[in-house]
């Protein structure tokens, strides 16, 4: 538990910075929303392009298909559980209902699992976490947007899927395919050439801009936590949300992952992802899509505190010494 807390400390400190800045009236609601839009349209797409293009090849995409497929299973399971329990929230506002559904779908599938995986299993496990993000991103920008907006799966909804992050994801896959094709034909730019240097600079720019994604998300979340009323945390709805996000949904996911034959390293990384708390980006997306950002912030705070207990318990119970 202490090791997990230490691994979460960077996230805690960045969130604390957002909290302090809001209390000192440096960050307000308007700034939070503007920063959310900048993150969604600039920082996050750059992170997607940088992480995928730098970390994977077309061959690795095909060889390790179980990682993104497993991530899709985890997030779809959360979406279905959230959808099934949504009638219990009929007395709450539409914004709260939508954010609740989104939190059931989307957990912290990247940053926190990467920190824990690096500590427990090394660099290869981190690469698997990043690769699983392909499936997670696909779910977030399809089912996640549907949950937050309440739109039907019609032509209008499909048009709205042409978001910058979704385009960045599609573009990254196209880049990998083109790179593989050019390499097979010996047409890649030569090492040290102007073209190769230019493309490297573009990727470096994406990496630098993408590096702002997690700090920006933490600042946004911390500022929203500073605006919280205690009643939003100490409520039956929050207790139920934490129970679903940290116990019920992980239990269903873990049962499914144990039932399917797969390599040990793949299974343990997917189980680690399945037991994560609510995603920091929930607040950012709630701000961007006019949802209940305060409820999202409360859920993030509560689930991240409780996961200091639940994640070690899940890993010990399911993986044991492995």
Secondary structure, 3 states (H helix, E strand, C coil): CHHHHHHHHHHHHHHHHHHHHHHCCCCCHHHHHHHHHHHHHHHHHHHHHHHHHHHCCHHHHHHCHHHHHHHHHHHHHHHHHHHHHHHHHCCCCHHHHHHHHHHHHCECCCHHHHHHHHHHHCHHHHHHHHHHHHHHHHHHHHHHHHHHHCCCCCHHHHHHCCCHHHHHHHHHHHHHHHHHHHHHCCCCCCCCCHHHHHHHHHHHHHHHHHCHHHHHHHHHHHHHHHCCCHHHHCCHHHHHHHHHHHHHHHHHHHHHHHHCCCCHHHHHHHHHHHCCCECCHHHHHHHHCCCCHHHHHHHHHHHHHHHHHHHHHHHHHHCCCC
